[in-house]
Amino acid sequence: MPHMALENDLRRVHAYHCVSGDTYSPLHRDHDTGISMVAKQEEGVRARDELKASVQEFWDAASCGEVYASGSTDRERYESHARARYSLEPYIADFAMFASGRGRDVLEVGVGMGADHAEWARNGPRTLTGVDLTPRAIDHTKTRLAILNRASRLLVGDAENLPFPDESFDLVYSWGVLHHSPDTAQAIREVHRVLRPGGEARIMIYHSRSIVGALLWMRYGLLAGHPGLGLKKIYAEHLESPGTKAYSVRDARELVAMFNRSRVTTQLSFGDLLMGEVGQRHRSALLGLARRLWPRWLIRRRFANYGLMLLIEAVK
Ligand SMILES: C[S@@+](CC[C@H](N)C(=O)[O-])C[C@H]1O[C@@H](n2cnc3c(N)ncnc32)[C@H](O)[C@@H]1O
């Protein structure tokens, strides 16, 4: 029904444009084809808006990593979260190189609980700014920084439409965020836009050919009697927020093709190694057994290129 109403609206718009002599090309094509092209675009926009609303709802119900925040005070909770994060994921600090923010204008897109944001803040940036789609993440990060007595301009905002002028930052960092946004390519164009010439982007998005992907396929494809279930659907439906995407190294290079130079590498994650609280929402006796028997040494040695993390460094 809504689709039909939209078609009718578009027919009225079409009639108006034809009578007024407007030259907007899709409406000047063959009547039916023209209408359906515009309707398809509108539908695409609406579907993306709906998906973004469900992504926001998902992350507003619980920010990433809250499971690691234990203690009776905010300080204790944020400290325990940071300890767990950097002991499970030591590669974050290696990639972020927080000290490189010193004296620069730094933006973090998708701050989540704010552990990395606190590291940027500790390292003396000239200015620090953070955005996240959810008020919950912004509240966490504000509280964490207030405890540490550090400053940042923190805003609820959308990676696909960053509320900053062109060429505002020297460094843009985003860890595990842009693959959740419906239009990841648009979010990366925004990162490029807000960077100054020579500025650096450090972005982690998910890698499609990963051990996590294979494990999810076993659980929701093979063992559930759907061996034909594709990885795209698996990531979209069973890994974090709805519509989550994962990319090949080649896809990632294309996503940052507008930068002057870039480097894309992969990294085994704690998920690939079945460590920490990974797999909480996929609990089963089999997962418990797999966690005990998982051949981590073999994976590190022979399957190091099948990590879930795609690390992108790009210079504008
Ligand atoms: C997996 S969490 C990662 C958070 C943090 N970077 C970390 O590593 O813990 C994903 C975060 O991305 C945010 N997010 C998703 N889509 C976004 C968008 N379009 N713009 C800004 N933030 C977004 C979510 O609200 C959520 O806080």
The ligand as a Gaussian input file, in Angstrom:
#p B3LYP/6-31G(d) Opt

LIG

0 1
 C       30.562000      -2.165000      17.333000
 S       30.289000      -0.571000      17.983000
 C       31.940000       0.083000      17.956000
 C       32.109000       1.204000      18.929000
 C       33.568000       1.567000      19.230000
 N       34.237000       2.135000      18.095000
 C       34.283000       0.351000      19.718000
 O       35.201000      -0.118000      19.062000
 O       33.897000      -0.155000      20.787000
 C       29.510000       0.273000      16.644000
 C       29.164000       1.718000      16.949000
 O       28.923000       2.371000      15.697000
 C       27.886000       3.296000      15.881000
 N       27.313000       3.585000      14.563000
 C       26.679000       2.746000      13.723000
 N       26.294000       3.399000      12.612000
 C       26.713000       4.680000      12.744000
 C       26.608000       5.845000      11.939000
 N       25.986000       5.822000      10.772000
 N       27.158000       6.993000      12.398000
 C       27.784000       7.036000      13.596000
 N       27.903000       5.970000      14.403000
 C       27.383000       4.802000      13.982000
 C       26.950000       2.575000      16.826000
 O       26.046000       3.437000      17.452000
 C       27.905000       1.907000      17.786000
 O       28.200000       2.720000      18.889000

